[in-house]
Amino acid sequence: MPQVRTLGDRLRELRKRHGLSQRELAASSGVSVSLIRKLEQGEREDTRMETLRKLAAALDLPTTMLVQNAPAPADAEDTAWEPVRRALASPGGDAILESATEDGLARALSAAVKLYHDNRYQDLARVLPGLLRDAENASPPLRSRVNQLTGSLLVQTRQRAAARIALDRSVADAEASGSALDAASSVITLCWLLLLERQFDQVWSLATGWAGQIEPRLSAATTAEISTWGWLLLRASAAAIRDNRPSEAADTMRLAQAAAAATRPSQRPYHSYWTTFGPATVAMKQVENAVIDGKPDTALLLAASVPASLRPTSDNRNRHLLDVAAAHLALRHYPETFDVLFRLSKEAPAWLAHQRLAKDLLGAIVTQRRTLTPGMRELAATINLPV
């Protein structure tokens, strides 16, 4: 395969190799011929992951064949995070009179994680530079966790270049400390970043490699060991389904289900500072995979098994609701789609504003209407969608 620089170049090359016209590819993929034409002519430099996967499936290829040479989605321009980016570039920061204690830094980090799960991003933007400065003289495990939190926030707000710096440091510090679970936890977050950057092969390699390294004996393992292993399997499954490899996605999802079944009902966090893992987690990711696989009916059936009582500020639960909205939209359930989005705008507005999928979903609703309701205009303002 010759090396090409743009998505359009690669799409045109692969389409011609399969002997298809643009109209034939449109018919087999369900993607409009006008969009295919715009991509190939460079009028559009990128498109939704869902569209790329449809095109790859029609060509019977992994999605990575289309995106491997295309540039990653651009970082968001968010000046609120500039102090955090500067702190990453120069982690020593300003001179201080005394160093933070390990115990004090651990308490500060715990409070910062709560801000993260409560979607208080602007508050975190003010807290993180000081945490990064104090962590420079901390133990490697604690420094790793500060960088993992920083990376998580930067991924969430689409500051991907800075997120990669923080997460690479987090993995390195965790490995230096000799803690395989801490290192694997950092890898789980790094895989999230790489999924957004469409680096599916790299996610698969990292996630399955680390899962093999820490694979526990389920009858004797701790909840943390099982849950960390389970999350790595979920990342691997996410990469496979996006890369048009459904059988591998199903295999790793089955292993994740086994891990979830072995966890205690309390669903305690899989890591000292991060999220939970259990049957509900796996159920939510099954819904996500079904949406990506173009099976909205299956997605909604699976969603019925997800407990409605999940914590509203959980970013994983919020992402799940976006997947439910996407399934409704695929079935042209426009009121249901809007209801889910509007609910999220009330429960997690700061989080929702950074979700491209939310903009795509509301944009699709807006195109179906001549006039917008006040609620639609309010939602559009929350997620910064021009209407």
C-alpha positions in Angstrom: 0.0 0.0 0.0 1.6 3.3 -1.0 1.9 5.8 1.8 -0.7 8.6 1.5 -1.2 11.6 3.6 -4.9 12.2 3.7 -8.1 10.3 4.5 -9.5 11.1 1.1 -6.4 9.8 -0.7 -6.6 6.5 1.2 -10.3 6.1 0.7 -10.0 6.7 -3.1 -7.0 4.2 -3.3 -8.9 1.5 -1.3 -12.1 2.0 -3.2 -10.4 1.7 -6.6 -8.5 -1.4 -5.4 -11.9 -3.0 -4.7 -13.1 -2.0 -8.2 -16.0 0.1 -6.8 -17.3 3.4 -8.1 -18.2 6.1 -5.6 -21.9 5.3 -6.1 -21.3 1.6 -5.5 -19.4 2.3 -2.3 -22.2 4.6 -1.2 -24.8 1.9 -1.9 -22.9 -0.8 0.0 -21.9 1.4 3.0 -25.0 3.5 3.5 -22.8 6.6 3.3 -24.0 9.3 0.9 -22.1 9.6 -2.4 -21.8 13.3 -1.8 -19.9 12.8 1.4 -17.6 10.2 -0.2 -17.0 12.6 -3.0 -16.1 15.5 -0.6 -13.8 13.2 1.4 -11.9 12.1 -1.7 -11.6 15.6 -3.2 -10.4 17.0 0.1 -13.4 19.2 0.7 -13.8 17.4 4.0 -10.7 16.4 5.9 -12.4 14.2 8.5 -15.7 12.6 9.3 -17.3 10.7 12.2 -15.9 7.5 13.4 -19.3 5.8 12.7 -19.0 6.8 9.0 -15.4 5.6 8.7 -16.4 2.3 10.1 -19.3 1.9 7.6 -16.9 2.6 4.8 -14.3 0.1 6.1 -17.0 -2.5 6.6 -18.2 -2.1 3.0 -14.6 -2.5 1.8 -14.2 -5.5 4.2 -11.2 -3.9 5.8 -10.1 -2.9 9.3 -11.0 0.8 10.0 -7.3 1.5 10.7 -6.7 1.0 6.9 -8.6 4.3 6.4 -7.3 6.3 9.3 -3.7 5.1 10.0 -2.2 7.9 8.0 -4.8 10.6 8.6 -4.1 13.3 11.2 -5.6 12.8 14.6 -8.5 15.1 15.5 -7.3 18.5 16.5 -7.0 19.6 20.1 -9.7 21.9 21.5 -8.7 25.5 21.9 -9.4 26.0 25.6 -7.4 28.7 27.4 -8.7 27.6 30.8 -6.2 24.7 30.6 -3.1 26.8 29.7 -1.9 26.9 33.3 -2.1 23.1 33.4 -0.2 22.8 30.1 2.5 25.1 31.4 2.8 23.1 34.6 3.3 20.0 32.6 6.0 21.7 30.5 7.8 22.9 33.6 6.6 20.6 36.5 9.0 22.1 39.0 7.1 25.4 38.8 7.7 28.4 41.0 9.9 28.1 44.1 8.1 27.2 47.3 9.0 27.6 50.9 8.3 24.0 51.9 7.5 20.7 50.2 4.2 19.0 50.5 4.0 15.9 52.6 3.0 12.6 51.1 -0.1 12.5 53.3 -1.0 16.1 52.5 -0.6 15.5 48.8 -2.6 12.3 48.9 -5.5 14.2 50.6 -5.3 17.0 48.0 -5.3 14.5 45.2 -8.4 12.7 46.6 -10.2 16.1 46.8 -9.2 16.8 43.2 -10.5 13.5 42.0 -13.8 14.3 43.6 -13.9 17.6 41.5 -13.3 15.5 38.4 -16.2 13.1 39.1 -18.4 16.1 40.0 -17.6 17.6 36.6 -16.1 20.8 38.2 -13.5 21.3 35.5 -12.9 24.9 36.0 -12.1 24.3 39.6 -9.7 21.6 38.6 -8.0 23.9 36.1 -7.0 26.0 39.2 -6.0 23.1 41.4 -3.9 20.9 39.0 -0.9 23.2 38.5 -0.2 23.2 42.3 -0.7 19.4 42.5 1.8 18.9 39.6 4.3 21.1 41.3 4.0 19.4 44.6 4.1 15.9 43.0 7.6 16.5 41.6 9.1 15.7 45.0 6.6 12.9 45.9 7.0 9.2 45.7 6.6 7.6 42.2 3.2 6.0 42.9 1.7 9.3 44.1 3.3 11.3 41.3 1.9 8.7 38.9 -1.6 9.2 40.2 -1.4 13.0 40.0 -0.3 12.7 36.4 -3.1 10.1 35.7 -5.7 12.5 37.0 -4.2 15.3 34.9 -4.2 13.1 31.8 -7.8 12.1 32.5 -8.9 15.7 32.7 -7.0 16.7 29.6 -8.4 13.8 27.6 -11.9 14.7 28.8 -11.4 18.3 27.6 -9.7 17.3 24.4 -6.2 18.6 25.2 -4.7 15.5 23.7 -1.1 16.5 23.2 -0.7 17.6 26.8 -2.7 14.5 28.0 -0.1 12.2 26.3 2.7 13.9 28.2 0.9 13.4 31.5 -0.1 9.8 30.8 3.4 8.8 29.5 4.8 10.1 32.8 2.2 8.4 34.8 3.0 5.0 33.2 6.7 5.5 33.7 6.4 6.5 37.3 4.1 3.5 38.1 6.5 1.1 36.4 9.4 2.7 38.4 7.5 2.0 41.6 7.2 -1.7 40.7 3.3 -1.6 40.9 1.9 -3.4 38.0 -1.6 -2.4 39.0 -0.8 1.3 39.1 1.0 1.0 35.7 -2.0 -0.9 34.2 -4.4 1.7 35.5 -2.4 4.4 33.8 -2.4 2.3 30.6 -6.2 2.1 30.8 -6.4 5.9 30.7 -3.8 6.0 28.0 -5.8 3.6 25.9 -8.8 5.9 26.2 -6.7 8.7 24.7 -5.5 6.5 21.9 -9.1 5.4 21.1 -10.0 9.1 20.6 -6.9 9.4 18.4 -8.1 6.3 16.4 -4.9 4.4 17.2 -6.8 1.1 17.4 -3.9 -1.2 16.7 -1.9 0.4 19.5 -4.8 0.2 21.9 -5.3 -3.5 21.1 -1.6 -4.2 21.6 -1.3 -2.3 24.8 -4.5 -3.5 26.4 -4.1 -7.2 25.5 -0.4 -7.1 26.4 -1.0 -5.7 29.8 -4.1 -7.9 30.4 -1.9 -10.9 29.7 0.8 -9.6 32.0 -1.6 -9.1 35.0 -4.2 -11.8 34.3 -5.4 -12.9 37.8 -6.5 -16.3 39.1 -10.2 -15.3 39.6 -10.8 -17.6 42.5 -8.0 -16.0 44.6 -7.5 -12.5 43.1 -8.4 -9.2 44.8 -11.2 -7.0 43.5 -8.5 -4.5 42.3 -6.7 -7.1 40.4 -9.8 -8.5 38.7 -11.2 -5.1 37.9 -8.0 -3.7 36.4 -7.8 -6.8 34.2 -11.4 -6.3 33.3 -11.0 -2.7 32.3 -8.0 -3.6 30.0 -10.2 -6.2 28.3 -12.9 -3.5 27.8 -10.4 -1.2 26.2 -9.3 -4.1 23.9 -12.9 -4.8 22.9 -13.5 -1.1 22.2 -10.5 -1.0 19.9 -11.5 -4.2 18.1 -15.2 -3.1 17.4 -14.0 0.3 16.1 -11.5 -1.5 13.8 -14.3 -3.6 12.3 -13.1 -6.8 14.0 -16.3 -7.9 15.8 -15.2 -11.4 16.7 -12.2 -10.2 18.6 -14.4 -7.6 20.2 -16.8 -10.3 21.3 -14.0 -12.5 22.7 -12.5 -9.8 24.9 -16.0 -8.7 26.0 -16.8 -12.3 27.2 -13.6 -12.3 29.2 -14.6 -8.9 30.7 -18.0 -10.4 31.6 -16.2 -13.2 33.5 -14.1 -10.7 35.3 -17.2 -8.7 36.3 -19.0 -11.8 37.5 -16.0 -12.5 39.8 -16.1 -9.0 41.5 -17.9 -8.4 44.7 -21.4 -6.8 44.6 -20.1 -3.7 46.3 -18.4 -2.7 43.0 -15.6 -0.9 44.8 -13.2 1.2 42.8 -10.7 -0.7 40.8 -8.1 1.8 41.7 -7.6 4.1 44.8 -8.8 7.1 42.9 -10.7 6.0 39.8 -13.9 4.5 38.7 -15.7 1.2 39.4 -15.9 -2.0 37.6 -18.6 -4.7 37.7 -21.5 -6.2 35.7 -23.1 -2.7 35.1 -19.8 -1.4 33.7 -19.6 -4.3 31.2 -23.3 -3.9 30.3 -22.7 -0.2 29.5 -19.8 -1.1 27.2 -21.8 -3.8 25.5 -24.3 -1.0 24.6 -21.5 1.1 23.3 -20.2 -1.7 21.1 -23.7 -2.4 19.7 -24.1 1.2 18.8 -20.7 1.2 17.0 -21.6 -2.0 15.3 -24.7 -0.5 13.8 -27.2 -2.4 16.0 -29.3 0.2 17.7 -32.2 -2.2 18.5 -29.7 -4.5 20.3 -28.2 -1.5 22.1 -31.5 -0.5 23.6 -32.3 -4.0 24.6 -28.9 -4.2 26.4 -29.4 -0.8 27.9 -32.5 -2.1 29.8 -30.2 -4.2 31.9 -28.2 -1.2 33.1 -29.3 -0.1 36.6 -31.1 3.3 36.5 -29.6 4.2 39.9 -26.1 4.6 38.7 -24.4 7.7 40.1 -25.4 10.7 37.8 -21.9 12.2 38.0 -20.1 9.1 36.7 -18.5 9.9 33.4 -18.9 6.3 32.3 -22.6 6.4 33.1 -22.9 9.7 31.2 -21.1 8.2 28.2 -23.5 5.3 28.4 -26.5 7.7 28.2 -24.9 9.3 25.1 -24.8 5.8 23.5 -28.5 5.3 24.4 -29.2 8.6 22.7 -27.3 7.6 19.6 -29.3 4.3 19.4 -32.5 6.2 19.6 -31.4 8.6 16.9 -30.4 5.7 14.6 -34.0 4.4 15.0 -35.3 8.0 14.4 -36.6 8.3 17.9 -36.0 12.0 17.9 -38.0 13.0 21.1 -36.2 10.2 23.1 -32.8 11.3 21.7 -33.5 14.9 22.8 -34.8 13.9 26.2 -31.5 12.0 27.0 -29.4 14.9 25.9 -31.4 17.4 27.8 -31.1 15.3 30.9 -27.4 15.2 30.6 -27.2 18.9 30.1 -28.8 19.4 33.5 -26.8 16.7 35.3 -23.3 17.2 33.7 -23.2 20.4 31.6 -19.4 20.8 31.8 -18.8 17.2 30.7 -21.4 17.4 27.9 -19.9 20.5 26.4 -16.8 18.6 25.5 -18.6 15.7 23.8 -18.5 15.8 20.0 -21.1 13.0 19.9 -23.6 15.3 21.7 -23.1 17.9 19.1 -23.6 15.4 16.3 -26.8 14.0 17.9 -28.4 17.4 18.5 -27.3 18.6 15.0 -29.1 15.7 13.5 -32.3 16.6 15.4 -32.0 20.2 14.4 -31.9 19.4 10.7 -35.2 17.6 11.0 -37.0 20.7 12.3 -38.1 24.0 10.8 -38.2 25.8 14.2 -36.5 24.9 17.4 -38.1 24.7 20.8 -36.7 26.8 23.7 -35.3 23.6 25.2 -33.4 22.8 22.0 -31.9 26.3 22.0 -31.0 26.0 25.6 -29.3 22.6 24.9 -27.5 24.0 21.9 -26.1 26.8 24.0 -24.9 24.3 26.7 -22.9 22.3 24.2 -21.8 25.3 22.1 -23.6 24.2 18.9 -24.5 27.1 16.6 -28.1 27.0 15.5 
